[in-house]
Amino acid sequence: MAFDAGMLSCILHEVDVILGGGKIEKIHMPQKDMVVLIMKNGGGTHRLLINAGPSSPRMCITSEKTENPATPPMFCMMLRKHLGGAKLIRTEQLGFERAARLTFETYDELGFKTEKHLIAEIMGKYSNLILTNTEDRIIGLLKSIDFTTSEKRQLLAGMRYELPPKQEKADPLTVTEDEFNRMASAAGLDTLAYKFILSSFAGVSSLVAREIAYRAGGVDASLRDCADTLWSEFSFFCTTVREHKGVPTLVRTADGVPKEYCFLPVGQYGESLETVTMSSFSALIDSYFAERSRHDMLSQRASDILRILAAAESRITRKISLQSAELADCEDGEKYRLYGDLITANIYRLKKGDTSADLENYYEDGESVCVTLDAMLTPAQNAQKYYKKYAKSKSAKEHLSVQIENSRAELAYIQTVQDALSRAETERELSEIRDELYHSGYASRMKNYTAKKQTAPTVLKFRTTDGRQVLCGKNNTANDYLTTKLADRSDWWFHVKNQAGSHVTLESTGVDDEPTERDFTEAAMIAAHYSKAAGGTMVPVDYTRVRYVKKPAGAKPGFVIYTTNWTAYVTPDAKAVERLREK
């Protein structure tokens, strides 16, 4: 789903209501195509995010906190110079296009009041951010466009800003019913309704076009099929945009992955997908792109980690399979001992050159057993051969049992790293996971990686409803740091039972300081949420005092043993956990 003109209209209305009259306190540029304006208005602080990147262009008031580079880019420095302390006085959409002008009141170099405009073009790979003065002269821009890039439109500092060339499409907000019907007739009655809307009107995304057609007669309905209802549904869409009556709608797949977002209720997918109404359009955009950005980050920036973990998991699984097969073969060891005993008991009946013998099994009520013999060996040597095979299988069985246990422990460790990686949100967290794998002996599989100076790992902070602090490690390194160094011995420690997950601690000032039942429940819920069992119900979570949690010498990162524990059963609730998180 593209960030279309209708969605931009809804977002701009939200920005105007919440940030109108607000002042810019800080300007950050966490990514090369993303600007975050931290603004204060009405006693509250808000973060206006504008992303002009080709893959996820958008604008919204975000609750997400982003990491910033140590050295801000030149465009960020330019914005700080011209818009630092500026007041937002006006927002407007430039026609029914994916372009918005934010007008700020500020002061020039001589101290006189002036206006400056920040123009955001949210147009896929053509997205851009442009700062202009009162006369719309370009002061600076994120991406310069000269003749080598485009012959139709150039954007360079000092030039007058001009809108992108208009498409040969009508403005849906100004078209009349007669004009609409004439356009439909010209398109041909056999044309699919959604294709007619998509090709005839500017600023309408394919999802919205399909939804209008679906309401009029079906997604695949032709203009002939919905001739009597299409204008009515199209007019409703226009009224929704004009009067800012949109409904922030998120569409999810069956497994909860965001698929689409829209400013209209979406009914075209029926019951195959889930639709959720969000609290605001900014929350909708935040939710959709947060999941997408995390997925992109994992697939792009964590590709080396994913490759290492996948290879390790495959190697260990194959190793366990082979070792288990060998262990099964060792079960024949008792048979070899029996053959040796029977040959010894019947040695007087056997002679060198025999290839087999049917011998009476005294252990099984005299049942006859056929024993294979080596004709080149004496009966005594054959017995010794079977005894040696028995001793070898017995020794191998002991060694293989230990090796399989070690392999399973390594596989469990790899799964804990995969679990931590699935929840990684920032570059710093990825760096911590890389460093952990380096120190765990996987550096040979990481190209050009050099260990960095270790700093305190990332630990999430929460506050229970009754006011107690809860800490949560997001990876194995952070888990070790939290449990062995940061937590007090009298604190309570939580971990999901028998699965990969985060270590969680609930503060306690001493043995006699007893948290409330709600404190325990919320801490256990956080531990369940930040684990592999996050999507389950009635998840078992073990808890005990930190003093009863020990890390064995030489154990892998994140591995501990504990005693004197209890088990709570909770159902993770992502929204409840997020409410408890300290910002």
N, C-alpha and C positions, 0 to 999 in steps of 0.2 A: 504494500500500500504506500503510495507516494504521499508526501506532505503537500496536499493540494490547496487551492485557493480558499475553499470553504473552511478547511481546518485552520489555515492562517488567520482567517477572519475571526474565528472563535477564540484563538489564542490572543490575538491583538485586543479583543474586547476584554479578556481576562487580565491582560497586562495593564490596560488602561484603568480598570477598576481597582486593581491591587497596587500598582506602582505609579499611577498618575500623580504627579507632584512630588514623587520621591527623589532623593539625591543619591548620586553614585558615591559610595565610600571607597570601594576598591575595584580594580579591574585585573582579572587574571586571564591567562591564555594557557590552559593545561595541555592543549594539543595545537598543532600547527594550523588547524582549521576551526578551532573552537574558542569563543570568547565568553567569559562569564563576568557579568556586571553585578557586583554586590551592592544592593541599594537598600536604603533605609527609608521607611515610610510608615506613618501612623504608629510609631513606637516599635515596629517590627523590622527585622532584616530579611531581605529576600535575595535570591540569586537568579538573575535572568540569564539563561543560557542561549547562545546563538551558535549553531553549528553550520558552517558553510563547507563541510566536506562533501565529497562526491557520493559516499556510501550511505550516510545517515544525516542529511541536512534537516534541520528543525529549529524551532524556537519554542521555549517554554520557561516557566518559572520552576526551577528545579530544587529538589531537596537533597540532591546528591552532592557530596563533597568530593572534589577531585584533587589529585596531586598536581602540583605546579612545578615546572622546571626551575632549576637554580638560577638560570639567567633568562629573563623574559625576552621573547622575540621582539624585533623592532616594531612590528605593528602594534603590539601590546604597549610598548613604551610611548608610541605616538598617541594611542587612545588615552593613556594616563595623562599625557601632557594637555590634551585638548578637552577631555571630558571628566577629568578628576574633579569631584565636587559639583558636577553639573546636575540640573534638575530636569526631570522628564516632564515636559509640558504638553506633548501631543503625540498621538500614534495614529497612523493612517495606512491603509492598504492602497497601493498604487494600481488603481483599476481593480478588476477581478483577476489579479495575477498573483503569483507567489512572490511578491515583492512588498516590503513594508518599510516605511520611513518613520524612525523614532526621532522626534525633535527635542533637543535639550537646550535649556537656558543656561548660559555660562558667561564667562568674562574673557575679553580679549587681552592682549599683552599690555594695553594701556589702562585696563581696569574698567572698560565700558561693557555694559551688558550686550550680549550678542546671542545668536542662535546657531547651533550646529546640528547637522543631521547625520544619523547613523542609518544607512540604508542596507537592509538585509535582503538579498536575493536568494530565496530558497528554491533553487531550480536544478536539483540533481547535480550532475557533473559541472554545470555552469554556475553553481552557487558562488556567491561572493559577498564580501562586506566592504562597504564604501563609506568613508567619512567625508562630508561636504560642509562648506560654509553656508552663510545665509543666501548667497547667490547661486548655490548648487555647484560651486567650483570644487573639484575633488582635492581634498587635502591629503588623503592617503587611502590606500585600499589594500585588501588582503592579497588579491591576485591581479596583477597588471595584465591588460589585454592590448596588444599592439597589432599592427597589420600582418605580422607573421602568424599571429594566432587566429585573427578573424578579420575578414574584409568588410563585414557588415557593421560591426560596432567595436570601437576602441575605448578602453578605459585606462587613462593614465593620469597621474597627478598633474593638476593644473588645468585639465580639460573640464568642460561643463558636463555634468552628469546627464545622461539621457537614458530613458527606459529601454529595455530590450525591444527589438523589433516585434511588432504585434503579429500574432498568428492570424491566419485567415479564418478566424472563428468568431462567433458572436459572443457578446457579453450576456450570460444567462440572466443577470439581474435586471437587465433593461429590455429584454425581448418581450413582445406582446403576444397574446394568444394567436392573433392573425398571422404574425410573422412566423411563429412557431409552426403553425399548420402549413403555411406555404413552404417552409423549409422541409417539413416532413414529406409533403407531396413531391417536391423536387428530388428528394432522396430515393423515392420509390417505395411502394407499400410492402415489398418483399424484404426490405432491409431490416436487419435485426435492430430492435429499438435501442438497445444499449450502445451498439456501434454508431447509430445515428447521433445519439447524444454526445458520445465521446468525440466524434469527428466534427461536430457542428458547433460546440460550445467550449469556450476557453475556461480553464481553471477547474475542470471536472475530472476527477480520477476515474479509473476503470471500475473500482469498487463502488463508487457512488453511482456511476452510470448503470451498472448492473443492478444495484439496489432499486433505483427508480424504475427500471424495466421490470424487475421482479414484482414490485408492488402494483404495477400497471397491468401485468398479465403473465409474468414469468420471465426468468433470466433469458431464455431463448425465444421470447415472443417477438414476432415481427411487428412492424408499424401497422400492418393490417389487423393483427390480432388485438392490439391495444389502442386502436385509433380513438376510442371514446374516453379512455382513462389516462393516457400518457400525459396530456397537458396538465391534468389535475395533480398528478404526482410530481411532475416537474415543477409546477407552480408552488407546491408544498415545500419542495427542496429550496426554492428561491426565497420563500418567506422565512424558512428556518434560518437561512444565512443572514438575511436582511435584518431580522428582528432578534438575532442572537439567541435563538431558542434550541440550539443544538444539544444533543445528548452525548456525552463522552462515552464511547462504546469500545470495549476491547474484546476481540475475538480470540479464543484460545482453542488449541487442539485438545484431544481427549486426555493427553498426558500433561496438560497445563502449560504448554509452550505458546507464547503469544504469536498469533499468525497475522492478524490485521487490526487496524484501528480506524475509527470513523467518528464523525460528528453527528451521524444519524444512527438510530437503532438498526441493527443488521439482522435481516430475517432470511436472506437468500440461502444460507447454509443449512437451514432447518435444524434438526437435532444432531447432525453429524459433528458440529462444533459448538462450543460453549460461548455465550456472549455475557460479558460482565459490564455493568454500568459503573464507571469510576466517579470519584468525588469531584473531579475537575478535569479540564482539558490538559492542564499541565501535568497532573498526576497520571493521566492516560499516556501522554507522550513519554514521561519519565519511566513508567512501568514497562512500556513496550521496548524502548530503546536501551534500558538498563540491561534487560535480558539479552537483547541482540548484541549490545556492545561487549558484554561479558563473553558471549559465545565467540564473537570475532576476535577478542583478545586471546582467548584460549586457542583458537585455531591458527592465529597468526603469530602472536608473540610467545606463545607457549608450545609451539610446534616441536621444538627440540625436547622439551620435557615429555610431551605426549608420546613422542617416538621412543624415548628411552623406557618409559613405563610400559608401553605396549609390547616392546621387545622383551623386556624383563618378565612381564606376566606370561607371555607365550613360552619363553625359555623355561621358566620355573614350572609351569603347568605340564610341559612336555617331560621335564625331568622327574616330576612326581609320578607321572604315568609310567615311565620306564622303571623307576625304583619300585613302584608298587607291583609291577609285573615280575621283577626279580624277587621281591619278597614272597610273592605267591609261589614261585618256583622253590623257594627255600622250605616250603611246607613239606616237600618230599624228603626232607632230612630224616624224619622218623622212619620212613620206609627204608632208607639206606642203613640205618642202625639195625632195623629188623633183619635185613638181608645178611648183614654181618653176623648177627647172633645165630641165625639159622644155619649159615655155612659152618660156623664154629661148632655148633651142636651136632652137625652131621658130617664133620670133616672126615670121619673114618669111611664114609660111603662114597666120597668124591675122589677124583683123581685128575691130574693135570691133563688137559686136552678136552675136558668136558666143556660144552658151550652153554648148557643150561641144566637145571635140575629142579624136579618137583619135590619140595621139602615141606614137611609137616610143620604148621605154625602152632607152637605150643601155647601161644598167647591167645589164640582164637579157637579153642576147643578142637585142635588138631586139624583145622582147615588147611588144605594143600595150597602152597604158594609156589609159582614158577619163578625161579631166580636165574637171571642171565649171568653167565660166567665168561671170563676171558680165557680162551683155550691156551694162551701162551703163559698163563700164570698157574701156580699151584693153588689148591684150595685155601691154604692159609693166606697166600698173597691176595687172592680174591676177597677174602674176609677183610684184610687190612685196607684194601682199596675202597670197600664200602664204608668202613669206619672213618677213613679220611674224608670221604665225600660228606658223611654225616657231620663231622667236626667242622668242615669248611662251610656247610650250609648253616650250621648253628651260629658260627661266628659272623657270617654274612648277614644273617637275620638280625643280629644285635646291631651291627653297623648300619644296615639299611633302615632300621627303625629310627635310629638317631638321625640319619641323613634325611629321611622323609619328614621328620618332625622339624628339622632345621629349614627344609625347603618350604614347608607350610608356614613357618614363622616368617620367612622372607617374603612369601606371597602375601601374607597378612599385612606386612609392612608396606609393600608396594600398593596394596589396596587403601591403606591409610593416606598415602601420598596422593593417590588418585582422588580420594574423597576431599582432601584439602585443596587440590587443584580445581575441583569442580566448584568450589566456593570462593576461589581467588578473585578479587575485584580490582586490584591495583598492581602496578608494575613492581612496587616494593614487595608485595606478597609473592609474586612470581620469583623475584630475586631471592627471597628467603627459601623458597622451595628448591631453586637451583643450588643454592649454597648447601642446603641439607643433603641433597643427592651427591654433591661433590664430596662432602665429608663422610658420606656413607659408602664411598668407593665406586661411584658411578661416573667419575670425572672423565675416564677414558672414552666414554660414549658421548661426551659433551664437547663439541668442537670449539676450540679457542677459548674455553672457559678458564678464568683465573679467579681464585678465591678472593673475596673482598673482605675488608675489615668488618668484623661482626659488630652490629649494634643491637640494641634491645629489640626483640621481635615484636610484631604487631599483635596487640591484645585488645579485643573488643570489650567495651564497658557498657554495662546495663545497670539500671536502678529498678528494684522491685517496687511494687505498689506500696509496700510498707516501708520503703526507704533504704533498703540494704543494697550495697553494691555487689554486682555479679560480674566476674571477669571470665573471658572465654578466649582460648587460643584458637587460631585459625589454621595452623599447620603443626607438624610434629615438633619443629624447633620452638614455636611459641608455646606448645603444650608443656614441653620440658621446662622452659623458662618460668611459666606460670606456676607449675606444680612444685618444682624444686627450689625456686629462688624467690618468686614474687609473693606467693600465698603464705599466710601465717599458719602455723601448725594447728591452730584451733579452728581455722576456717573449715567449711564443709566443701567436699570435693564430689563432683558428679561426672559420670560418663555413661553413655549408652551401653547396654549390656551386650557383650559378645559381638560387637560390630565396630567398624571404623567410625571415629567421631572426635569431636573436640573435648579437651579437658575444660571443665567449668568449675569455678569456685564461688562460694557464697560467703561473704565476710561474717566473721564472728569475733567478738572482742575477748572471748575466753570460754572455758569449758562450761561455765554456768550461764553463758549468754545464749539463749535458745531462740532461733528465728521462728517466725510464725509458720503455720501450715501453708499459708499462701506463698511465703518466701520460698519454701521448699518446692512447692508445685511449680512456681515460675522459673526457678533455677533449673529444675529437672526438664521443663519444657524447652529452655534454651539449649540444654545439652542434647535433647532429642532433635531439635530443629537443626543444629549444626552437626549432623551426623548422617550416615548413610541411610538411616531409617526416617529421614525427614518427612517422607510422604505417607508414613504409616499411621496406624491408630493403636492406642493402648501400648505404646512403646515402653519396654522395660528399661529403666535407668537406675544404675547402681549409685549409691551415695554413701560417703563415710567421712570422717575427719581427715584432714590432710596428713596428720601424724601417722595414719595407718597406711599411707600410700608410699611405696618404695620403688626406686628405679634400680634394677639389678646392674651390677658392674658389667660394662661392655655391651649393654642392651642397645638395640636400635633406637633412634630418636622417637620419642612419643610413647615408648613401651614402659609400662609400670606394672607392679603387682600390688594388690591391696587386700586387707582383711577387715573383719569387724564391720561389714557393710550391710546396708538394707537395700531394698529395691522398690522403687516407685513406678507406677504405670501412668503415663501421660500421653495425650494426643497433641503433637506439635501444631501450633497455630502461628503461621508466618506473620500475620498482622499483629497479633498480640505481642510477639517477640520484638517486632519492629517498634512498637509503641514503648517498650521498655528500654530500648537502646538509647544511650546518651549520644547526643549529636556533637 
